[in-house]
Amino acid sequence: MTACKQVVKSLAPAMVALVVWLPTEARAQVVDRVPNIYPINELPNPYDSQDGWVNLPEGRTWGSTAGVDIDPDGRHIWAIDRCGANSCAGSDLDPILKIDPEGNVVSTMGGGVFLFPHGIHVDRDGNVWVTDAQGPNPDNPATAGKGHVVIKLSPTGDVLLTLGRAGSPGDGRGPLLNTPCDVVTDRDGNIYVGDGHGGQNRNAPSDTVARIAKYDKNGNFLTSWGRLGSGPGELRTPHAVDIDSQNRLIVGDRGNNRLQIFELDGAYIGELRQFGRPSGIDIAADDTIYVADSESLFANSQNPGWITGIRVGSLRTGIVEHLIDGAVPAYPNGSNPEGVAVDAAGNVYGAVVSQGGAFVRSSRGQ
């Protein structure tokens, strides 16, 4: 077993306990739990933020923009817009937008397919995976037969694969999904879904779905792990998923205010609590991790003292280095993105859900 070390790091103005795992050979095997982490808010912000930089089609404004990812070319950006609102129910607008570095929308797709597009992942071949995190509402006929799925689309918008069954919620034990939050694929094409959006409420029923569901590249269900709870390997809304350079699944366990780390077979490795209340994550090739905290100021009773923004740090050291506040004219006190992605030039994109939605780009100052 690879040796690990615990390191206590002092970050002014507060003493903050950080867990660090230092691989001596191929990878670390264990990360101990951190029961008490003081709020990490006093961090440098070397980024300048900008909104209004996207030239949306005439007559269109941003709705809630929960998801963002980068095209394999490293330059183009894919973003979700919930049809100019916070839902696509009854709308024919395309909720998926491809944007060039100058802010021009070069293509759109996905109209009439989704109810509540939530998480987005662009794979190595440029295919676009989107989760639909709601299901039919019996009081709204426009929602019938939709939701509870992950849909894979080609770069031109053709539906290539559907995980789950549209309109049919699963119970957390098989291939059907229940309000899936996010999705990512590994090097072999296997698919990992953060399944279950309802667990972050502390009063959630004990049968609330809270798991990682794994499928092969053809969409065949392989296994799942996790259940509702706050112990090691348990989850309360697996809101974001990504894979690091050591081929480990990093899960934004939002309701538990932590990142959890798993082997790709589901074996539990450990957790990190120093990145706030994670709604979105993006991991660079060098294991720099960008964690979007959209809720701490709005769920303060569940994460007291923390503020929203994007915390930037290293999975290799566990140290949080920066906090991008995302302050722009629409959000003078700082924006609160749910989704986050970083392009090849180092620009950080924040997909904002609240106050009608926004799409903020942050670049390092010169």
C-alpha positions in Angstrom: 0.0 0.0 0.0 1.3 3.4 -0.9 2.2 5.6 2.0 0.2 8.7 2.8 0.8 11.7 5.0 -1.5 14.1 6.8 -0.3 17.7 6.6 -1.7 20.6 8.6 -1.3 23.8 6.7 -1.7 27.3 8.2 -3.6 29.7 6.0 -4.0 33.2 7.4 -6.1 34.5 8.9 -7.5 31.1 10.3 -5.7 27.9 11.0 -7.1 25.5 8.4 -6.6 21.7 8.6 -5.9 20.3 5.1 -5.5 16.7 4.2 -2.8 16.1 1.6 -1.9 12.8 0.0 1.5 12.4 -1.5 2.0 9.5 -3.9 5.4 7.8 -3.5 4.9 5.5 -6.5 1.8 5.3 -8.7 -1.0 6.7 -6.6 -2.2 7.4 -3.1 -4.5 4.8 -1.5 -6.1 6.5 1.5 -7.2 10.0 2.3 -8.4 10.4 5.9 -11.6 12.2 6.6 -11.4 15.8 7.9 -14.2 16.4 10.4 -13.6 20.1 11.1 -12.5 22.6 8.4 -12.7 26.3 9.1 -14.1 28.4 6.2 -11.5 29.1 3.6 -12.5 32.5 2.2 -9.5 34.7 2.6 -7.6 33.7 -0.5 -6.0 35.7 -3.4 -7.9 36.3 -6.6 -5.6 36.9 -9.5 -8.6 36.7 -12.0 -10.6 39.5 -13.7 -14.2 38.5 -14.4 -16.4 39.6 -17.3 -20.0 39.0 -18.2 -22.0 40.0 -21.3 -19.1 38.7 -23.5 -21.3 36.2 -25.4 -23.2 37.4 -28.5 -26.4 35.6 -28.0 -28.8 35.1 -30.9 -31.1 38.1 -31.4 -34.0 38.2 -28.9 -32.4 35.6 -26.6 -31.1 36.1 -23.1 -29.4 33.8 -20.7 -31.5 31.6 -18.5 -30.1 29.4 -15.8 -26.8 28.1 -17.1 -26.0 25.2 -14.9 -23.4 23.4 -17.0 -20.3 24.2 -19.1 -17.5 22.2 -20.7 -14.7 22.7 -23.2 -14.5 21.3 -26.7 -11.6 18.9 -27.5 -10.0 21.7 -29.5 -9.4 23.5 -26.1 -10.9 26.8 -27.5 -14.6 26.4 -28.1 -17.0 26.4 -25.1 -20.2 24.3 -24.7 -22.8 25.7 -22.3 -26.3 24.8 -21.2 -29.0 27.4 -21.1 -32.3 26.3 -19.7 -34.2 27.8 -22.6 -34.1 31.4 -21.4 -35.6 30.4 -18.0 -35.0 27.7 -15.4 -36.8 25.0 -17.4 -37.2 23.8 -21.0 -40.7 22.4 -20.4 -42.9 23.5 -23.3 -40.0 25.3 -25.1 -38.5 24.4 -28.5 -35.4 26.5 -27.9 -32.0 24.8 -28.2 -30.6 24.6 -24.7 -27.0 23.6 -25.7 -24.8 26.4 -27.2 -21.4 26.1 -28.8 -19.4 29.4 -28.4 -16.1 30.4 -30.0 -13.4 32.3 -28.1 -14.7 35.6 -29.3 -18.1 35.0 -27.8 -19.9 34.1 -31.0 -22.5 31.3 -30.8 -21.5 29.0 -33.7 -24.1 26.3 -33.2 -27.0 25.3 -31.0 -28.9 22.0 -30.5 -31.1 19.9 -28.2 -34.4 21.7 -28.7 -37.5 19.7 -27.5 -35.3 17.0 -25.9 -34.8 18.1 -22.3 -36.8 19.2 -19.4 -34.1 20.4 -17.0 -30.7 20.2 -18.6 -28.2 20.1 -15.8 -24.7 18.6 -16.2 -22.7 18.6 -19.4 -19.6 16.6 -20.5 -17.8 16.8 -23.8 -15.9 13.6 -24.5 -12.6 13.0 -26.4 -14.5 12.6 -29.7 -16.4 15.9 -29.2 -19.7 14.2 -28.4 -21.9 16.1 -25.9 -23.4 14.3 -22.9 -26.2 16.1 -21.0 -28.1 15.0 -17.9 -31.8 15.8 -17.5 -32.3 16.3 -13.7 -36.1 16.4 -13.4 -39.0 14.2 -14.4 -42.6 14.5 -15.5 -44.9 16.8 -13.5 -48.5 15.4 -13.6 -49.8 19.0 -13.5 -47.8 20.0 -16.6 -48.6 17.9 -19.8 -45.5 19.5 -21.5 -43.3 17.4 -19.2 -44.8 14.0 -20.0 -42.3 11.3 -21.2 -39.2 13.4 -20.5 -36.5 13.6 -17.9 -34.5 11.2 -15.7 -32.0 10.5 -18.5 -28.5 11.2 -19.7 -28.4 11.8 -23.5 -25.3 11.6 -25.7 -25.4 13.8 -28.7 -23.1 14.1 -31.7 -21.4 17.5 -32.2 -24.1 18.3 -34.7 -27.0 17.3 -32.3 -27.9 13.8 -33.3 -29.0 11.6 -30.4 -26.5 8.8 -30.2 -27.3 7.1 -26.9 -29.8 7.4 -24.0 -29.1 6.2 -20.4 -32.2 5.5 -18.4 -35.7 5.7 -19.7 -37.3 9.1 -20.5 -40.0 9.9 -18.0 -39.3 6.8 -15.8 -37.5 7.4 -12.5 -35.2 4.7 -11.2 -34.9 3.5 -7.6 -31.1 3.5 -7.4 -30.6 -0.2 -8.0 -30.3 -0.7 -11.7 -30.0 1.1 -15.1 -32.9 3.5 -14.7 -31.9 7.0 -13.4 -33.5 9.4 -11.0 -32.8 13.1 -11.5 -29.2 12.6 -12.7 -26.8 15.5 -11.9 -23.7 15.0 -13.9 -21.8 12.6 -16.2 -18.2 11.9 -17.2 -16.5 9.2 -19.4 -13.1 7.6 -18.8 -10.3 6.6 -21.1 -12.0 3.4 -22.1 -15.4 5.0 -22.7 -17.0 3.8 -19.5 -19.7 6.2 -18.3 -20.1 7.5 -14.7 -23.3 9.3 -13.7 -23.9 11.2 -10.4 -27.4 10.0 -9.9 -29.9 11.7 -7.5 -30.5 15.4 -7.0 -32.7 15.3 -4.0 -30.4 14.2 -1.2 -28.9 17.5 -0.1 -32.1 18.3 1.9 -31.4 16.9 5.4 -35.0 15.8 5.6 -34.8 13.8 2.4 -36.5 10.4 2.7 -34.2 7.5 3.4 -34.9 5.9 0.0 -33.8 9.0 -1.9 -31.4 8.0 -4.7 -27.8 9.1 -4.0 -25.3 7.0 -6.0 -22.8 6.7 -8.8 -24.0 4.6 -11.7 -21.5 3.1 -14.1 -22.2 2.0 -17.7 -19.9 0.6 -20.4 -19.3 2.6 -23.6 -22.3 1.1 -25.2 -24.6 2.1 -22.4 -24.9 -1.2 -20.7 -25.3 -0.9 -16.9 -22.4 -2.3 -15.0 -22.7 -1.4 -11.4 -23.4 1.4 -8.9 -22.3 2.5 -5.5 -23.3 4.8 -2.7 -26.4 5.5 -0.8 -28.0 8.4 1.1 -25.9 9.4 4.0 -22.8 11.3 5.3 -20.4 8.5 6.0 -17.5 7.4 3.9 -18.8 6.5 0.4 -22.3 7.8 1.2 -23.7 10.7 -0.7 -26.1 13.6 -0.5 -26.6 14.8 -4.1 -23.5 13.8 -6.2 -23.8 17.1 -8.0 -20.5 16.9 -10.0 -18.2 14.2 -11.3 -14.8 14.3 -13.0 -11.7 12.1 -13.4 -8.2 13.1 -12.4 -4.8 12.1 -13.8 -4.5 9.1 -11.5 -7.7 7.7 -13.0 -9.8 8.3 -9.9 -13.4 9.5 -9.8 -13.8 12.8 -8.0 -17.3 13.5 -6.8 -18.8 16.8 -5.7 -20.9 15.5 -2.8 -22.7 18.8 -2.4 -25.1 18.0 0.4 -22.1 16.9 2.6 -19.9 19.9 1.7 -17.1 17.7 0.4 -15.3 16.1 -2.5 -15.2 12.3 -2.3 -12.5 10.3 -4.1 -13.1 6.8 -5.5 -11.3 4.2 -7.7 -13.2 3.7 -10.9 -14.5 0.4 -9.6 -16.2 2.2 -6.7 -13.6 1.6 -4.0 -13.6 4.5 -1.5 -10.3 6.4 -1.2 -11.2 9.5 0.9 -12.5 13.0 1.0 -11.5 16.7 0.9 -13.6 19.4 2.7 -11.5 22.4 2.0 -13.1 23.3 -1.3 -16.4 24.5 0.1 -19.9 23.2 -1.0 -19.2 21.8 -4.5 -21.7 22.3 -7.3 -19.3 21.9 -10.2 -15.7 20.7 -10.7 -13.2 20.8 -13.5 -9.8 19.0 -13.2 -6.8 20.1 -15.4 -4.2 17.7 -16.7 -1.8 18.6 -13.8 -4.6 17.9 -11.3 -5.4 21.6 -10.6 -9.0 21.4 -9.5 -11.6 24.2 -9.9 -14.5 23.8 -7.6 -17.6 26.0 -8.1 -19.5 26.7 -4.8 -22.9 28.1 -5.7 -24.7 27.6 -2.5 -22.7 28.4 0.6 -24.2 31.9 1.0 -27.7 30.5 0.3 -27.4 27.3 2.4 -25.5 28.9 5.2 -27.1 26.8 7.9 -25.6 23.7 6.1 -22.2 25.3 5.4 -21.9 28.1 7.9 -19.2 30.8 7.3 -18.3 29.8 3.8 -18.8 32.1 0.8 -19.6 31.3 -2.8 -17.2 31.4 -5.8 -14.7 29.2 -7.5 -11.9 27.7 -5.3 -8.8 26.7 -7.1 -6.3 24.3 -5.7 -4.4 21.1 -6.2 -5.5 17.5 -5.8 -1.9 16.5 -5.4 -1.3 18.7 -2.3 -4.8 19.4 -1.1 -4.0 23.1 -0.8 -6.6 25.7 -1.9 -4.7 28.6 -3.5 -7.2 31.0 -5.0 -10.9 32.0 -4.8 -12.4 33.5 -7.9 -15.2 35.7 -6.6 -16.7 36.4 -10.1 -17.7 39.9 -9.3 -19.2 41.6 -12.3 -21.8 44.4 -12.7 -24.7 41.9 -12.5 -23.1 40.4 -9.4 -21.1 43.1 -7.7 -20.6 41.1 -4.6 -19.5 38.0 -6.5 -21.3 35.5 -8.7 -22.1 31.9 -7.7 -21.6 29.5 -10.6 -22.9 25.9 -10.5 -20.9 24.8 -13.5 -17.2 25.5 -14.1 -14.8 24.7 -17.0 -11.3 25.9 -18.0 -10.1 26.3 -21.6 -6.6 25.7 -22.9 -5.7 29.4 -22.4 -6.6 29.2 -18.7 -9.8 31.2 -18.9 -12.3 30.0 -16.3 -16.0 29.9 -17.2 -18.7 30.0 -14.6 -22.3 29.0 -15.4 -24.6 30.8 -13.1 -28.1 29.6 -12.2 -29.4 32.2 -9.8 -31.1 35.6 -10.5 -32.1 34.4 -14.0 -28.7 33.1 -15.0 -25.4 34.5 -16.4 -22.2 33.2 -18.0 -19.1 34.6 -16.5 -15.5 34.4 -17.9 -12.6 34.9 -15.6 -9.0 35.5 -16.9 -5.8 35.9 -15.0 -4.7 39.5 -14.7 -1.5 40.6 -16.4 
